[in-house]
Structure formats: C-alpha cells, structure tokens
C-alpha cells in the first residue's frame, strides 16, 4: 500500500530516528532516558522521535511507573519487505541483462 | 516433528531464448560472465563451493547446492537475513533453450526473521537512505 510505504519511508528517512529504531532492534526494550544517553540529542527530541516511530507502528510503548519503556516492532517493516515482489523485479532486470550478454557472446 | 510446514513462497522467471544450452551455461557459470549480468563474484562450478555476490548495496552469501552441466544449477542465497535457494534449469527446445529460474524458500512470516538481523538491517537502512535521497 503506497500510504504505508510513504509513512515508513518518511519515518525512517531521518538518521536520528533510524538510529533509535536500530538500537531498539539490536538491544531490546529501553527507557527514554537510556535512549537519550546515547542518542546525542535532548530527551524531548528523543520522545518526539519515539512518538513518530510509534505512529508508524515501528515501536510499541509500555508505561511502568514513571518510566515508559519502548521496544521495536520490526514486523511493521513488512510492507517494505515484500521479498517475493522485490526479488521478482530484481530477476526480471537480471534476465534482461543476461539476454543482452548472450546476444554479445560468440557461440 | 509435529510442526506444520511453514508456508513458503517462490519467485519463478521463465524465458525462451534463441541460444543453445551450452552458451547460456557459460553465462551462468563463468565468473567474468556472471559479473556482466548479475554481480561481481567468486563462483566456481563445484558442489559445496561457497561464494559471494557483491554489489555496491551489499553482498549475498551463496553456496553451490547442485550442479549438472548444461542442465541444472542451484545455489543457496542468503541476504538480509533471508535464506532461499536459487535453481536454474535449462531445457533444450527446437528453437534454443527454455530457461527457468526459481528462487524458493521465502517464508510467509519472514518479516519476523528480520528481528535481530541487525547486519542486514544496517545495509537495508543504507540502501533505503539512497532511495530516499534519489526521490527527493
């Protein structure tokens, strides 16, 4: 669906936001404070990025006392990872190149 | 094992080509020719041989699974945390060769396998960045 593609692309186009998402993928659930310590931006900025990631479905939050814990939801990337259609397009273009090569080969 | 077989999907591309199987076989198995249409590589036509396909966006880890000259070639294909098998089949016809490529083993629940595939993710992110940069 183009809409969900747009949202995902726009959400992940920002390097800081992408770094936060990557860290959650890699290191598991974390608090805003823990993320801020390594993000290189202020806590309000991290919270804002997390809000945008949450809207895109890329992270889930879990309030616990005064802290909110965030974890990655990589399943939300599924629209971008439709492997079969991506690979079909890839192979079609490679077949074209193969045919072009075969034309140029002798025998 | 009482697990249900996970649903798998395939990509199949078939074309009729006006060339003898021998010529197509060379294009599929000689590294300098493979590089011209697929990717840079260190392929060898030997069962069990591990090789990689390299492009500017990353690389694919492969291993020759089966090889029968001029007839069939299959190799494991692992990229972005997704493991599949690519099988080439050459069938002689009256006008040349029917060439068939099947890439099989995509699991319907594959996005889940993505979790923790951080290496793949980083490459994917880099590729995504390029795509986004181009579309702006």
gemmi code that builds the backbone of each chain (N, CA, C; Angstrom):
import gemmi

chains = {
    "A": [
        ("UNK", (0.836, -1.206, 0.000), (0.000, 0.000, 0.000), (0.869, 1.255, 0.000)),
        ("UNK", (0.682, 2.131, -0.948), (1.543, 3.318, -1.061), (1.557, 4.155, 0.213)),
        ("UNK", (0.386, 4.274, 0.869), (0.322, 5.116, 2.066), (1.262, 4.628, 3.151)),
        ("UNK", (1.215, 3.304, 3.421), (2.063, 2.782, 4.481), (3.531, 2.859, 4.065)),
        ("UNK", (3.802, 2.705, 2.755), (5.167, 2.901, 2.268), (5.647, 4.313, 2.586)),
        ("UNK", (4.808, 5.295, 2.222), (5.173, 6.697, 2.436), (5.502, 6.958, 3.891)),
        ("UNK", (4.624, 6.470, 4.773), (4.821, 6.720, 6.201), (6.135, 6.091, 6.661)),
        ("UNK", (6.376, 4.849, 6.249), (7.603, 4.164, 6.683), (8.848, 4.858, 6.143)),
        ("UNK", (8.807, 5.212, 4.861), (9.964, 5.882, 4.265), (10.233, 7.204, 4.974)),
        ("UNK", (9.168, 7.965, 5.188), (9.340, 9.268, 5.808), (9.860, 9.116, 7.245)),
        ("UNK", (9.309, 8.114, 7.934), (9.712, 7.907, 9.323), (11.182, 7.510, 9.416)),
        ("UNK", (11.619, 6.658, 8.492), (12.984, 6.121, 8.582), (14.004, 6.960, 7.829)),
        ("UNK", (13.545, 7.998, 7.136), (14.486, 8.824, 6.379), (15.338, 9.680, 7.311)),
        ("UNK", (14.846, 9.914, 8.529), (15.594, 10.735, 9.481), (16.657, 9.882, 10.182)),
        ("UNK", (17.941, 10.264, 10.077), (19.016, 9.424, 10.611), (18.946, 9.215, 12.126)),
        ("UNK", (18.551, 10.249, 12.864), (18.464, 10.101, 14.328), (17.370, 9.106, 14.692)),
        ("UNK", (16.229, 9.243, 14.002), (15.100, 8.347, 14.262), (15.480, 6.917, 13.901)),
        ("UNK", (16.176, 6.793, 12.783), (16.580, 5.458, 12.344), (17.556, 4.838, 13.357)),
        ("UNK", (18.446, 5.675, 13.898), (19.420, 5.168, 14.869), (18.711, 4.671, 16.126)),
        ("UNK", (17.662, 5.409, 16.545), (16.900, 4.985, 17.727), (16.214, 3.645, 17.448)),
        ("UNK", (15.625, 3.533, 16.273), (14.940, 2.280, 15.908), (15.936, 1.124, 15.829)),
        ("UNK", (17.092, 1.390, 15.234), (18.121, 0.345, 15.138), (18.559, -0.120, 16.518)),
        ("UNK", (18.728, 0.854, 17.421), (19.185, 0.484, 18.766), (18.157, -0.393, 19.455)),
        ("UNK", (16.878, -0.080, 19.263), (15.825, -0.896, 19.882), (15.781, -2.289, 19.250)),
        ("UNK", (16.027, -2.379, 17.948), (16.081, -3.682, 17.274), (17.229, -4.504, 17.849)),
        ("UNK", (18.351, -3.826, 18.052), (19.581, -4.521, 18.418), (19.611, -4.881, 19.901)),
        ("UNK", (19.201, -3.908, 20.745), (19.423, -4.073, 22.181), (18.165, -4.377, 22.981)),
        ("UNK", (17.009, -4.434, 22.308), (15.776, -4.740, 23.036), (15.188, -3.527, 23.730)),
        ("UNK", (14.192, -3.806, 24.584), (13.404, -2.751, 25.215), (14.259, -1.796, 26.054)),
        ("UNK", (13.961, -0.498, 25.935), (14.712, 0.501, 26.694), (13.828, 1.673, 27.089)),
        ("UNK", (14.273, 2.399, 28.113), (13.556, 3.601, 28.540), (14.015, 4.793, 27.700)),
        ("UNK", (13.209, 5.862, 27.747), (13.570, 7.091, 27.044), (14.909, 7.611, 27.566)),
        ("UNK", (15.087, 7.518, 28.889), (16.326, 8.024, 29.490), (17.537, 7.269, 28.947)),
        ("UNK", (17.429, 5.933, 28.860), (18.551, 5.127, 28.363), (18.837, 5.458, 26.898)),
        ("UNK", (17.776, 5.664, 26.125), (17.959, 6.000, 24.711), (18.604, 7.377, 24.571)),
        ("UNK", (18.158, 8.316, 25.413), (18.678, 9.682, 25.343), (20.177, 9.707, 25.630)),
        ("UNK", (20.606, 8.863, 26.569), (22.012, 8.854, 26.967), (22.933, 8.577, 25.787)),
        ("UNK", (22.400, 7.890, 24.776), (23.266, 7.524, 23.648), (22.846, 8.162, 22.330)),
        ("UNK", (21.781, 8.950, 22.368), (21.238, 9.457, 21.098), (21.941, 10.718, 20.601)),
        ("UNK", (22.559, 11.471, 21.525), (23.217, 12.705, 21.114), (22.251, 13.858, 20.886)),
        ("UNK", (21.000, 13.678, 21.306), (20.019, 14.775, 21.253), (19.280, 14.800, 22.589)),
        ("UNK", (18.489, 15.860, 22.801), (17.817, 16.041, 24.093), (16.704, 15.015, 24.301)),
        ("UNK", (16.303, 14.852, 25.568), (15.228, 13.904, 25.866), (13.908, 14.264, 25.180)),
        ("UNK", (13.516, 15.560, 25.152), (12.284, 15.895, 24.409), (12.376, 15.506, 22.929)),
        ("UNK", (13.585, 15.672, 22.355), (13.751, 15.303, 20.943), (13.600, 13.794, 20.769)),
        ("UNK", (14.203, 13.026, 21.684), (14.063, 11.562, 21.619), (12.596, 11.170, 21.762)),
        ("UNK", (11.905, 11.804, 22.704), (10.480, 11.493, 22.906), (9.668, 11.786, 21.648)),
        ("UNK", (10.004, 12.880, 20.991), (9.300, 13.233, 19.767), (9.542, 12.183, 18.676)),
        ("UNK", (10.798, 11.774, 18.531), (11.120, 10.733, 17.547), (10.384, 9.435, 17.866)),
        ("UNK", (10.345, 9.090, 19.161), (9.652, 7.857, 19.558), (8.164, 7.943, 19.236)),
        ("UNK", (7.599, 9.136, 19.393), (6.188, 9.318, 19.066), (5.915, 9.071, 17.594)),
        ("UNK", (6.820, 9.567, 16.761), (6.660, 9.375, 15.308), (6.852, 7.904, 14.938)),
        ("UNK", (7.845, 7.260, 15.572), (8.062, 5.824, 15.330), (6.835, 5.018, 15.764)),
        ("UNK", (6.234, 5.453, 16.865), (5.063, 4.745, 17.386), (3.882, 4.880, 16.425)),
        ("UNK", (3.701, 6.098, 15.889), (2.611, 6.319, 14.933), (2.765, 5.445, 13.700)),
        ("UNK", (4.018, 5.208, 13.300), (4.277, 4.372, 12.128), (4.183, 2.886, 12.472)),
        ("UNK", (3.970, 2.590, 13.758), (3.856, 1.190, 14.173), (5.193, 0.508, 14.369)),
        ("UNK", (6.281, 1.281, 14.306), (7.618, 0.681, 14.371), (8.083, 0.409, 15.804)),
        ("UNK", (7.475, 1.101, 16.769), (7.790, 0.791, 18.170), (6.492, 0.690, 18.979)),
        ("UNK", (6.566, -0.084, 20.042), (5.476, -0.167, 20.999), (5.969, 0.418, 22.320)),
        ("UNK", (5.060, 1.034, 23.101), (5.489, 1.551, 24.398), (4.765, 0.824, 25.527)),
        ("UNK", (5.421, 0.821, 26.677), (4.881, 0.152, 27.859), (5.197, 1.022, 29.077)),
        ("UNK", (4.166, 1.726, 29.588), (4.390, 2.551, 30.769), (4.649, 1.660, 31.983)),
        ("UNK", (5.644, 2.008, 32.778), (5.937, 1.265, 34.007), (6.357, 2.289, 35.055)),
        ("UNK", (5.427, 2.598, 35.954), (5.699, 3.639, 36.941), (5.868, 4.978, 36.258)),
        ("UNK", (6.954, 5.659, 36.581), (7.168, 6.978, 35.977), (7.917, 6.874, 34.658)),
        ("UNK", (8.344, 5.681, 34.304), (9.120, 5.487, 33.070), (8.248, 4.872, 31.978)),
        ("UNK", (8.577, 5.172, 30.757), (7.951, 4.465, 29.646), (9.035, 3.667, 28.924)),
        ("UNK", (8.768, 2.393, 28.725), (9.711, 1.529, 28.030), (9.279, 1.379, 26.567)),
        ("UNK", (10.248, 1.403, 25.688), (9.954, 1.252, 24.259), (10.640, 0.010, 23.708)),
        ("UNK", (9.947, -0.658, 22.810), (10.598, -1.780, 22.112), (10.255, -1.713, 20.625)),
        ("UNK", (11.148, -2.279, 19.820), (10.967, -2.243, 18.363), (9.884, -3.222, 17.934)),
        ("UNK", (9.196, -2.887, 16.870), (8.224, -3.805, 16.259), (8.582, -3.933, 14.772)),
        ("UNK", (9.636, -4.739, 14.485), (10.130, -4.816, 13.101), (9.081, -5.347, 12.132)),
        ("UNK", (8.060, -6.041, 12.648), (7.005, -6.547, 11.772), (6.354, -5.442, 10.957)),
        ("UNK", (6.406, -4.204, 11.491), (5.811, -3.072, 10.770), (6.538, -2.766, 9.471)),
        ("UNK", (7.746, -3.336, 9.318), (8.500, -3.126, 8.079), (7.997, -4.013, 6.947)),
        ("UNK", (7.086, -4.923, 7.267), (6.634, -5.905, 6.276), (6.294, -5.304, 4.910)),
        ("UNK", (5.589, -4.154, 4.867), (5.259, -3.606, 3.534), (6.494, -3.302, 2.699)),
        ("UNK", (7.608, -2.991, 3.379), (8.833, -2.699, 2.640), (9.604, -3.970, 2.317)),
        ("UNK", (9.228, -5.053, 2.977), (9.998, -6.280, 2.830), (9.146, -7.354, 2.178)),
        ("UNK", (8.459, -6.960, 1.159), (7.718, -7.939, 0.393), (8.746, -8.596, -0.528)),
        ("UNK", (9.436, -9.579, 0.045), (10.603, -10.151, -0.624), (10.286, -10.685, -2.011)),
        ("UNK", (9.155, -11.371, -2.122), (8.890, -12.036, -3.397), (8.733, -11.031, -4.533)),
        ("UNK", (8.000, -9.933, -4.265), (7.834, -8.979, -5.372), (9.129, -8.219, -5.623)),
        ("UNK", (9.874, -7.939, -4.550), (11.169, -7.284, -4.763), (12.092, -8.148, -5.609)),
        ("UNK", (12.137, -9.448, -5.265), (13.054, -10.328, -5.982), (12.579, -10.584, -7.413)),
        ("UNK", (11.273, -10.632, -7.627), (10.773, -10.825, -8.988), (11.242, -9.674, -9.879)),
        ("UNK", (11.144, -8.454, -9.361), (11.622, -7.292, -10.120), (13.112, -7.354, -10.355)),
        ("UNK", (13.841, -7.769, -9.331), (15.293, -7.914, -9.444), (15.647, -8.913, -10.554)),
        ("UNK", (15.016, -10.093, -10.526), (15.374, -11.130, -11.502), (14.947, -10.765, -12.921)),
        ("UNK", (13.797, -10.095, -13.057), (13.382, -9.660, -14.405), (14.464, -8.778, -15.031)),
        ("UNK", (14.992, -7.857, -14.230), (16.014, -6.957, -14.788), (17.307, -7.723, -15.071)),
        ("UNK", (17.630, -8.714, -14.232), (18.848, -9.510, -14.481), (18.691, -10.398, -15.716)),
        ("UNK", (17.485, -10.897, -15.928), (17.237, -11.683, -17.146), (17.461, -10.808, -18.384)),
        ("UNK", (17.026, -9.566, -18.311), (17.247, -8.656, -19.440), (18.736, -8.505, -19.712)),
        ("UNK", (19.503, -8.335, -18.652), (20.952, -8.179, -18.817), (21.589, -9.464, -19.330)),
        ("UNK", (21.083, -10.603, -18.844), (21.594, -11.892, -19.313), (21.348, -12.041, -20.815)),
        ("UNK", (20.147, -11.689, -21.253), (19.835, -11.780, -22.689), (20.743, -10.881, -23.513)),
        ("UNK", (20.990, -9.700, -22.963), (21.862, -8.757, -23.641), (23.279, -9.338, -23.761)),
        ("UNK", (23.747, -9.955, -22.689), (25.069, -10.591, -22.711), (25.110, -11.739, -23.733)),
        ("UNK", (24.065, -12.579, -23.726), (24.027, -13.736, -24.621), (24.100, -13.296, -26.089)),
        ("UNK", (23.461, -12.170, -26.381), (23.499, -11.636, -27.745), (24.939, -11.283, -28.147)),
        ("UNK", (25.692, -10.757, -27.161), (27.042, -10.294, -27.470), (28.096, -11.399, -27.459)),
        ("UNK", (27.781, -12.548, -26.807), (28.753, -13.642, -26.726), (28.899, -14.322, -28.072)),
        ("UNK", (30.131, -14.824, -28.369), (30.245, -15.636, -29.581), (29.942, -17.076, -29.220)),
        ("UNK", (29.202, -17.701, -30.060), (28.745, -19.088, -29.849), (28.016, -19.242, -28.531)),
    ],
    "B": [
        ("UNK", (8.499, -34.480, 14.918), (8.201, -33.121, 14.463), (6.712, -32.996, 14.167)),
        ("UNK", (6.026, -32.237, 14.993), (4.606, -32.078, 14.709), (4.285, -30.664, 14.230)),
        ("UNK", (5.351, -29.873, 13.987), (5.109, -28.517, 13.474), (4.527, -28.580, 12.067)),
        ("UNK", (3.583, -27.694, 11.816), (3.076, -27.596, 10.451), (4.202, -27.047, 9.568)),
        ("UNK", (4.289, -27.495, 8.358), (5.291, -26.973, 7.433), (5.009, -25.494, 7.200)),
        ("UNK", (6.008, -24.638, 7.438), (5.732, -23.222, 7.208), (5.448, -22.971, 5.731)),
        ("UNK", (4.516, -22.065, 5.504), (4.191, -21.749, 4.128), (5.392, -21.083, 3.466)),
        ("UNK", (5.783, -21.577, 2.303), (6.894, -20.936, 1.596), (6.426, -20.446, 0.234)),
        ("UNK", (7.106, -19.425, -0.224), (6.741, -18.802, -1.488), (7.931, -18.858, -2.430)),
        ("UNK", (7.660, -18.800, -3.730), (8.730, -18.841, -4.717), (8.582, -17.700, -5.709)),
        ("UNK", (9.711, -17.324, -6.271), (9.708, -16.427, -7.423), (10.168, -17.269, -8.608)),
        ("UNK", (9.390, -17.283, -9.684), (9.756, -18.069, -10.855), (9.787, -17.161, -12.082)),
        ("UNK", (10.907, -17.183, -12.783), (11.015, -16.416, -14.033), (11.391, -17.419, -15.126)),
        ("UNK", (10.679, -17.395, -16.255), (10.969, -18.325, -17.352), (11.043, -17.556, -18.662)),
        ("UNK", (12.016, -17.902, -19.469), (12.086, -17.285, -20.794), (12.580, -18.297, -21.825)),
        ("UNK", (12.047, -18.185, -23.041), (12.560, -18.967, -24.161), (13.615, -18.139, -24.863)),
        ("UNK", (14.806, -18.701, -24.977), (15.928, -17.968, -25.548), (16.437, -18.660, -26.808)),
        ("UNK", (16.803, -17.887, -27.831), (17.246, -18.485, -29.096), (18.721, -18.873, -29.068)),
        ("UNK", (19.152, -19.510, -28.008), (20.553, -19.916, -27.879), (20.625, -21.332, -27.334)),
        ("UNK", (21.704, -22.032, -27.687), (21.900, -23.394, -27.201), (22.181, -23.369, -25.693)),
        ("UNK", (21.811, -24.448, -24.996), (22.058, -24.501, -23.543), (23.525, -24.244, -23.192)),
        ("UNK", (24.453, -24.687, -24.054), (25.882, -24.528, -23.750), (26.266, -23.054, -23.576)),
        ("UNK", (25.726, -22.208, -24.446), (26.071, -20.793, -24.366), (25.509, -20.178, -23.084)),
        ("UNK", (24.260, -20.520, -22.782), (23.632, -19.983, -21.573), (24.362, -20.488, -20.331)),
        ("UNK", (24.782, -21.760, -20.392), (25.500, -22.349, -19.262), (26.769, -21.561, -18.944)),
        ("UNK", (27.477, -21.154, -19.998), (28.688, -20.358, -19.771), (28.363, -19.049, -19.071)),
        ("UNK", (27.286, -18.411, -19.500), (26.904, -17.132, -18.879), (26.503, -17.314, -17.414)),
        ("UNK", (26.010, -18.518, -17.098), (25.559, -18.783, -15.721), (26.685, -19.233, -14.809)),
        ("UNK", (27.805, -19.689, -15.383), (28.818, -20.346, -14.545), (30.232, -19.779, -14.659)),
        ("UNK", (30.491, -18.882, -15.604), (31.837, -18.314, -15.680), (31.840, -16.953, -14.971)),
        ("UNK", (32.713, -16.825, -13.954), (32.675, -15.624, -13.102), (32.688, -14.298, -13.866)),
        ("UNK", (33.524, -14.181, -14.887), (33.586, -12.883, -15.580), (32.302, -12.615, -16.365)),
        ("UNK", (31.621, -13.686, -16.777), (30.339, -13.510, -17.467), (29.210, -13.251, -16.467)),
        ("UNK", (29.249, -13.978, -15.334), (28.241, -13.746, -14.281), (28.275, -12.278, -13.855)),
        ("UNK", (29.517, -11.750, -13.779), (29.674, -10.358, -13.342), (28.984, -9.390, -14.299)),
        ("UNK", (28.880, -9.786, -15.571), (28.294, -8.870, -16.559), (26.784, -8.711, -16.433)),
        ("UNK", (26.122, -9.760, -15.936), (24.658, -9.636, -15.870), (24.098, -9.737, -14.452)),
        ("UNK", (24.895, -10.326, -13.510), (24.349, -10.490, -12.160), (25.095, -9.607, -11.168)),
        ("UNK", (26.277, -10.086, -10.712), (27.073, -9.300, -9.764), (28.502, -9.809, -9.788)),
        ("UNK", (29.398, -8.998, -9.227), (30.774, -9.447, -9.018), (30.738, -10.689, -8.133)),
        ("UNK", (31.675, -11.630, -8.363), (31.524, -12.912, -7.663), (32.817, -13.707, -7.670)),
        ("UNK", (32.854, -14.747, -6.825), (33.952, -15.723, -6.864), (33.361, -17.128, -7.020)),
        ("UNK", (32.431, -17.229, -7.933), (31.762, -18.507, -8.213), (32.733, -19.552, -8.749)),
        ("UNK", (32.518, -20.804, -8.356), (33.195, -21.930, -9.000), (32.150, -23.021, -9.206)),
        ("UNK", (32.183, -23.685, -10.355), (31.144, -24.686, -10.649), (31.390, -26.010, -9.927)),
        ("UNK", (31.418, -25.938, -8.592), (31.720, -27.117, -7.783), (30.698, -27.207, -6.652)),
        ("UNK", (30.044, -28.365, -6.518), (29.063, -28.538, -5.450), (29.740, -28.297, -4.107)),
        ("UNK", (29.072, -27.534, -3.241), (29.608, -27.242, -1.918), (30.427, -25.962, -1.863)),
        ("UNK", (30.825, -25.439, -3.030), (31.653, -24.227, -3.061), (30.872, -23.023, -2.518)),
        ("UNK", (31.494, -22.325, -1.589), (30.883, -21.103, -1.047), (31.396, -19.903, -1.811)),
        ("UNK", (30.510, -19.000, -2.162), (30.931, -17.806, -2.887), (30.033, -16.642, -2.494)),
        ("UNK", (30.458, -15.455, -2.839), (29.588, -14.317, -2.585), (29.379, -13.508, -3.847)),
        ("UNK", (28.223, -12.898, -3.904), (27.870, -11.974, -4.978), (27.921, -10.597, -4.351)),
        ("UNK", (28.637, -9.686, -4.996), (28.838, -8.377, -4.385), (28.341, -7.254, -5.280)),
        ("UNK", (27.633, -6.338, -4.654), (27.190, -5.135, -5.362), (27.436, -3.948, -4.451)),
        ("UNK", (27.217, -2.739, -4.953), (27.504, -1.581, -4.108), (26.547, -1.492, -2.922)),
        ("UNK", (25.400, -2.170, -2.998), (24.440, -2.109, -1.892), (24.646, -3.212, -0.858)),
        ("UNK", (25.641, -4.105, -1.089), (25.870, -5.171, -0.131), (26.270, -6.441, -0.832)),
        ("UNK", (26.152, -7.562, -0.134), (26.540, -8.808, -0.773), (25.585, -9.931, -0.390)),
        ("UNK", (25.629, -10.993, -1.182), (24.790, -12.153, -0.976), (25.711, -13.345, -0.733)),
        ("UNK", (25.459, -14.093, 0.348), (26.264, -15.280, 0.642), (25.623, -16.488, -0.022)),
        ("UNK", (26.435, -17.199, -0.827), (25.891, -18.306, -1.607), (26.716, -19.570, -1.406)),
        ("UNK", (26.109, -20.699, -1.726), (26.825, -21.968, -1.741), (26.176, -22.862, -2.798)),
        ("UNK", (27.024, -23.443, -3.635), (26.504, -24.309, -4.692), (25.891, -25.558, -4.055)),
        ("UNK", (24.636, -25.807, -4.376), (23.924, -26.957, -3.811), (23.994, -28.135, -4.770)),
        ("UNK", (23.746, -27.876, -6.037), (23.753, -28.956, -7.024), (24.144, -28.383, -8.374)),
        ("UNK", (24.864, -29.186, -9.127), (25.273, -28.704, -10.442), (25.363, -29.880, -11.409)),
        ("UNK", (24.695, -29.720, -12.544), (24.757, -30.737, -13.595), (24.943, -29.977, -14.903)),
        ("UNK", (26.150, -30.074, -15.486), (26.498, -29.214, -16.620), (25.420, -29.141, -17.695)),
        ("UNK", (25.142, -27.916, -18.125), (24.222, -27.616, -19.220), (22.767, -27.928, -18.901)),
        ("UNK", (22.486, -28.341, -17.662), (21.136, -28.789, -17.330), (20.547, -28.063, -16.119)),
        ("UNK", (21.267, -28.132, -14.998), (20.726, -27.518, -13.790), (21.825, -27.013, -12.868)),
        ("UNK", (21.524, -25.912, -12.201), (22.445, -25.307, -11.244), (21.613, -24.724, -10.122)),
        ("UNK", (21.948, -25.095, -8.880), (21.242, -24.429, -7.780), (22.227, -23.999, -6.719)),
        ("UNK", (21.939, -22.843, -6.143), (22.766, -22.367, -5.040), (21.924, -21.719, -3.946)),
        ("UNK", (22.411, -21.914, -2.699), (21.784, -21.233, -1.568), (22.079, -19.753, -1.700)),
        ("UNK", (21.126, -18.938, -1.285), (21.197, -17.487, -1.463), (20.741, -16.842, -0.155)),
        ("UNK", (21.689, -16.260, 0.575), (21.348, -15.649, 1.868), (21.663, -14.165, 1.840)),
        ("UNK", (20.651, -13.345, 2.070), (20.836, -11.895, 2.074), (19.795, -11.263, 2.980)),
        ("UNK", (20.203, -10.238, 3.718), (19.289, -9.533, 4.606), (18.597, -10.471, 5.594)),
        ("UNK", (19.287, -11.535, 6.009), (18.682, -12.448, 6.968), (17.633, -13.364, 6.381)),
        ("UNK", (17.506, -13.359, 5.048), (16.531, -14.224, 4.394), (17.290, -15.297, 3.614)),
        ("UNK", (16.965, -16.578, 3.889), (17.678, -17.666, 3.227), (16.780, -18.351, 2.212)),
        ("UNK", (17.248, -18.393, 0.988), (16.469, -19.001, -0.083), (17.406, -19.862, -0.930)),
        ("UNK", (16.834, -20.536, -1.923), (17.627, -21.320, -2.865), (17.248, -20.894, -4.285)),
        ("UNK", (18.262, -20.626, -5.088), (18.041, -20.239, -6.483), (18.378, -21.442, -7.368)),
        ("UNK", (17.440, -21.855, -8.193), (17.670, -23.014, -9.066), (17.451, -22.639, -10.526)),
        ("UNK", (18.469, -22.870, -11.325), (18.391, -22.626, -12.761), (18.177, -23.955, -13.472)),
        ("UNK", (17.237, -23.994, -14.416), (17.003, -25.198, -15.196), (17.028, -24.834, -16.674)),
        ("UNK", (17.812, -25.593, -17.455), (17.925, -25.346, -18.887), (17.311, -26.523, -19.635)),
        ("UNK", (16.314, -26.222, -20.450), (15.640, -27.279, -21.207), (15.789, -26.984, -22.699)),
        ("UNK", (16.483, -27.884, -23.434), (16.649, -27.626, -24.879), (15.293, -27.648, -25.583)),
        ("UNK", (15.130, -26.735, -26.535), (13.896, -26.711, -27.331), (14.296, -26.694, -28.809)),
        ("UNK", (13.289, -26.747, -29.710), (13.598, -26.759, -31.142), (14.209, -25.431, -31.585)),
        ("UNK", (13.943, -24.362, -30.803), (14.443, -23.044, -31.195), (15.569, -22.534, -30.302)),
        ("UNK", (15.975, -23.323, -29.323), (17.031, -22.858, -28.418), (16.908, -23.502, -27.058)),
        ("UNK", (16.606, -22.666, -26.067), (16.564, -23.169, -24.696), (15.435, -22.503, -23.922)),
        ("UNK", (14.740, -23.327, -23.142), (13.791, -22.769, -22.183), (14.539, -22.627, -20.864)),
        ("UNK", (14.738, -21.373, -20.434), (15.484, -21.108, -19.198), (14.506, -20.768, -18.082)),
        ("UNK", (14.678, -21.473, -16.955), (13.775, -21.261, -15.824), (14.606, -20.980, -14.582)),
        ("UNK", (14.222, -19.946, -13.848), (14.851, -19.632, -12.572), (13.792, -19.675, -11.487)),
        ("UNK", (14.044, -20.453, -10.465), (13.129, -20.459, -9.324), (13.901, -20.106, -8.069)),
        ("UNK", (13.446, -19.088, -7.360), (14.022, -18.769, -6.056), (12.979, -19.155, -5.024)),
        ("UNK", (13.285, -20.126, -4.203), (12.272, -20.668, -3.301), (12.722, -20.568, -1.856)),
        ("UNK", (11.741, -20.662, -0.978), (12.045, -20.693, 0.446), (11.691, -19.432, 1.200)),
        ("UNK", (11.063, -18.450, 0.511), (10.587, -17.280, 1.238), (9.472, -17.743, 2.163)),
        ("UNK", (9.617, -17.477, 3.444), (8.544, -17.859, 4.360), (7.569, -16.704, 4.490)),
        ("UNK", (6.291, -17.087, 4.586), (5.256, -16.053, 4.665), (5.442, -15.190, 5.909)),
        ("UNK", (6.077, -15.755, 6.955), (6.262, -14.988, 8.192), (7.660, -14.367, 8.270)),
        ("UNK", (8.282, -14.239, 7.096), (9.683, -13.813, 7.046), (9.999, -12.499, 7.783)),
        ("UNK", (9.094, -11.506, 7.756), (9.458, -10.265, 8.458), (9.868, -10.517, 9.904)),
        ("UNK", (9.324, -11.566, 10.525), (9.686, -11.876, 11.910), (11.149, -12.291, 12.002)),
        ("UNK", (11.613, -12.992, 10.979), (13.005, -13.434, 10.964), (13.935, -12.231, 10.903)),
        ("UNK", (13.349, -11.110, 10.594), (14.124, -9.894, 10.432), (14.632, -9.366, 11.766)),
        ("UNK", (13.870, -9.649, 12.809), (14.231, -9.181, 14.134), (15.626, -9.691, 14.485)),
        ("UNK", (16.512, -8.841, 14.870), (17.833, -9.313, 15.246), (18.765, -9.445, 14.070)),
        ("UNK", (18.258, -9.337, 12.872), (19.142, -9.397, 11.708), (19.712, -8.000, 11.506)),
        ("UNK", (20.442, -7.547, 12.504), (20.828, -6.138, 12.511), (21.805, -5.811, 11.400)),
        ("UNK", (22.644, -6.774, 11.063), (23.602, -6.545, 9.991), (22.850, -6.229, 8.705)),
        ("UNK", (21.874, -7.084, 8.447), (21.040, -6.874, 7.262), (20.283, -5.559, 7.350)),
        ("UNK", (19.827, -5.270, 8.553), (19.065, -4.045, 8.731), (19.901, -2.825, 8.387)),
        ("UNK", (21.169, -2.836, 8.837), (22.016, -1.678, 8.577), (22.222, -1.470, 7.081)),
        ("UNK", (22.415, -2.571, 6.384), (22.573, -2.458, 4.923), (21.286, -1.964, 4.294)),
        ("UNK", (20.196, -2.532, 4.804), (18.897, -2.150, 4.259), (18.675, -0.669, 4.489)),
        ("UNK", (19.039, -0.199, 5.680), (18.856, 1.213, 6.008), (19.683, 2.084, 5.075)),
        ("UNK", (20.902, 1.641, 4.791), (21.763, 2.418, 3.903), (21.154, 2.487, 2.510)),
        ("UNK", (20.639, 1.352, 2.053), (20.015, 1.307, 0.729), (18.774, 2.198, 0.712)),
        ("UNK", (18.039, 2.143, 1.802), (16.814, 2.944, 1.916), (17.157, 4.421, 1.839)),
        ("UNK", (18.239, 4.791, 2.521), (18.674, 6.186, 2.537), (18.959, 6.660, 1.112)),
        ("UNK", (19.596, 5.784, 0.333), (19.917, 6.148, -1.045), (18.641, 6.337, -1.860)),
        ("UNK", (17.699, 5.414, -1.649), (16.438, 5.508, -2.390), (15.740, 6.817, -2.041)),
        ("UNK", (15.694, 7.106, -0.756), (15.035, 8.328, -0.304), (15.746, 9.546, -0.876)),
        ("UNK", (17.074, 9.507, -0.868), (17.842, 10.642, -1.387), (17.521, 10.870, -2.859)),
        ("UNK", (17.352, 9.756, -3.595), (17.074, 9.881, -5.032), (15.686, 10.429, -5.303)),
        ("UNK", (14.735, 10.118, -4.393), (13.359, 10.504, -4.674), (13.063, 11.926, -4.219)),
        ("UNK", (14.007, 12.544, -3.516), (13.741, 13.903, -3.024), (14.015, 14.950, -4.090)),
    ],
}
model = gemmi.Model(1)
for chain_id, residues in chains.items():
    chain = gemmi.Chain(chain_id)
    for i, (resn, *xyz) in enumerate(residues, 1):
        res = gemmi.Residue()
        res.name, res.seqid = resn, gemmi.SeqId(i, " ")
        for name, pos in zip(("N", "CA", "C"), xyz):
            atom = gemmi.Atom()
            atom.name, atom.element = name, gemmi.Element(name[0])
            atom.pos, atom.b_iso = gemmi.Position(*pos), 0.0
            res.add_atom(atom)
        chain.add_residue(res)
    model.add_chain(chain)
structure = gemmi.Structure()
structure.add_model(model)
structure.setup_entities()
